[in-house]
Amino acid sequence: MSKPAEIAKPRIVAFTGSTRRPSKSRLLAEAIADLTAEQLPVTLEFYDIVDAGPGLGAAFTRAALTPEALRVIEAIEAADAVIYKGSYTGLFKHLIDFLDQDALLNRPVVIGATGGGHRHALIVEHQLRPLFGFFSAHTIPTAVYASDGDFADGKIVDRTVSSRVDLAATQLAAALKHRQQIRADEVGAGSALPATGERLLVGARA
């Protein structure tokens, strides 16, 4: 009797638009990713815009990208779910412009943002959700915004923000489990879906 085909663990790629480390953007992305990983087995990868290197800004076409920049873009395209943070900077948008238009089709995307104050909070809905709507991504209902005062000693300390992080992670985990079930059904029917990953995309600081 043949064994059932194994379904690969969802691959979550977290990407932030931060040009420095450590950053609050990275902390927010890690918080959502880690809570998601507590709810189902996943593979996590983290990238910041700085990982794309200085060659990103000099490229006018995808063919002109440096290996470092192309590696980040291909990691995002090959994943299954996304967490994105903040209003995007020009450099972040420049990288997004190199993504294949169908790369995020129906892929779960968690939107997050950090900024100096709560006056920036609407950027998650007014700027980021429309951006991923263009790619026909499945944006997770709960977006997360955190201001500087919501962090202390490298951790999120605001209870409201922590609650939204937990809710976003739960919704992402549910979306991934649903995709895994579809993939398992496809494998059982003999036409498996591609074993791609999930995207957790976190963008630039507001």
C-alpha positions in Angstrom: 0.0 0.0 0.0 1.5 3.3 -1.1 2.1 6.0 1.5 0.1 9.3 1.1 2.1 12.0 -0.6 3.7 14.4 1.9 2.8 18.1 1.7 5.7 20.5 2.1 5.6 22.8 5.0 4.4 26.3 4.1 7.3 28.6 3.4 6.9 32.1 4.9 9.1 34.9 3.7 9.1 38.0 5.8 10.3 41.1 4.0 10.8 44.6 5.5 11.7 47.8 3.9 14.2 48.6 6.6 17.7 49.8 5.6 19.1 49.2 9.1 19.2 46.5 11.7 17.8 46.2 14.3 14.5 47.8 13.4 11.0 47.9 14.8 9.8 46.7 11.4 11.8 43.5 11.8 10.5 43.1 15.3 6.9 43.4 14.1 7.5 40.9 11.3 9.2 38.4 13.6 6.4 38.7 16.2 3.7 37.8 13.6 5.8 35.1 12.0 6.7 33.4 15.3 3.1 33.4 16.5 2.1 31.8 13.1 4.8 29.2 13.5 3.4 28.3 16.9 0.1 27.3 15.3 1.4 25.1 12.4 4.7 23.8 11.1 6.3 26.4 8.7 9.6 27.4 7.3 10.6 31.0 8.0 12.9 33.3 6.1 13.5 36.9 6.9 14.8 39.6 4.5 15.3 43.4 4.9 15.6 45.8 1.9 19.3 46.1 2.9 19.8 42.5 1.9 19.1 43.5 -1.7 22.3 45.6 -1.7 23.1 48.9 -3.3 22.7 47.5 -6.8 18.9 47.4 -6.4 18.5 51.2 -6.9 20.7 51.2 -10.0 18.7 48.5 -11.8 16.2 49.7 -14.5 15.3 46.2 -15.6 15.1 42.8 -13.9 18.0 41.6 -16.1 20.1 44.3 -14.6 19.6 43.3 -11.0 22.5 42.1 -8.9 22.5 38.5 -7.6 21.8 39.9 -4.1 18.7 41.8 -5.2 17.5 39.0 -7.4 17.8 36.5 -4.5 15.4 38.6 -2.4 12.9 39.0 -5.2 12.9 35.3 -6.1 12.5 34.4 -2.4 9.3 36.5 -2.3 8.0 35.1 -5.5 8.6 31.5 -4.4 6.9 31.9 -1.0 3.2 31.4 -0.2 2.3 34.2 2.3 3.4 37.8 3.0 3.7 40.2 5.9 4.4 43.8 4.9 5.2 46.8 7.1 4.7 50.5 6.6 4.2 53.0 3.9 6.6 52.0 1.2 9.7 54.0 0.4 10.8 54.6 -3.1 13.4 51.8 -2.8 10.8 49.3 -1.5 8.4 50.2 -4.3 11.3 49.8 -6.8 11.8 46.2 -5.6 8.1 45.4 -5.7 8.0 46.7 -9.3 10.3 43.8 -10.3 7.9 41.1 -9.0 6.0 39.1 -11.6 2.5 40.4 -11.8 1.1 37.0 -10.9 3.6 36.2 -8.2 1.2 37.0 -5.3 -2.0 35.8 -6.9 -4.3 34.4 -4.1 -1.3 34.3 -1.8 -1.9 35.2 1.9 -0.4 38.6 2.8 -0.2 40.1 6.3 0.1 43.9 6.3 1.9 45.6 9.1 3.4 49.1 9.7 5.4 51.0 12.2 5.8 54.7 12.5 6.6 57.6 14.9 3.0 58.1 16.0 -0.6 57.0 15.5 -1.3 59.6 12.9 0.3 57.3 10.4 -2.0 54.3 11.3 -4.2 54.6 8.2 -1.3 53.8 5.8 -2.0 50.1 6.2 -5.4 50.5 4.6 -4.9 53.5 2.3 -1.5 52.6 0.8 -0.6 49.0 1.5 -3.9 47.1 0.9 -4.4 48.7 -2.5 -0.8 47.9 -3.4 -1.4 44.2 -2.8 -4.8 44.4 -4.3 -3.1 45.2 -7.6 -1.3 41.8 -7.3 -4.7 40.1 -6.5 -3.2 38.8 -3.2 -5.3 37.5 -0.4 -4.7 40.2 2.2 -5.4 38.9 5.7 -8.2 41.0 7.3 -6.3 42.1 10.3 -3.5 44.6 9.6 -1.1 45.7 12.4 0.2 49.2 13.1 2.6 50.0 15.9 4.2 53.3 16.9 7.5 53.9 18.6 5.8 54.0 22.0 4.5 50.5 21.6 8.0 49.0 21.8 10.4 48.7 24.7 13.6 46.8 25.1 13.2 45.2 21.7 9.6 43.9 22.4 6.0 44.9 21.7 4.6 46.1 25.0 1.3 47.6 24.0 -1.6 45.1 24.7 -3.7 46.3 21.8 -0.9 45.9 19.3 0.0 42.5 20.8 -3.7 41.4 20.5 -3.7 42.4 16.8 -0.5 40.6 16.2 -2.0 37.5 17.7 -5.2 37.9 15.6 -3.2 38.4 12.4 -1.1 35.4 13.0 -4.1 33.3 13.8 -5.8 34.4 10.5 -2.6 33.7 8.6 -2.3 30.2 10.1 -5.9 29.5 9.2 -5.3 30.6 5.6 -2.2 28.4 5.3 -4.1 25.4 6.7 -6.8 25.9 4.2 -4.2 26.0 1.4 -2.6 22.9 2.7 -5.9 21.1 2.7 -6.5 22.1 -0.9 -3.0 20.9 -1.8 -3.6 17.6 0.0 -6.8 17.1 -1.9 -5.0 17.9 -5.2 -2.3 15.4 -4.3 -4.9 12.8 -3.6 -6.5 13.5 -7.0 -3.2 13.1 -8.7 -2.7 16.8 -9.7 -0.8 18.5 -6.9 -0.4 22.2 -6.6 3.1 23.6 -6.9 4.9 23.4 -3.6 5.5 27.1 -3.2 5.6 29.0 0.0 3.7 31.6 1.9 4.6 35.3 2.0 5.0 37.4 5.1 5.9 40.8 3.8 6.8 43.7 6.0 7.7 47.0 4.4 9.2 50.3 5.1 8.8 52.6 8.1 6.0 55.1 8.0 
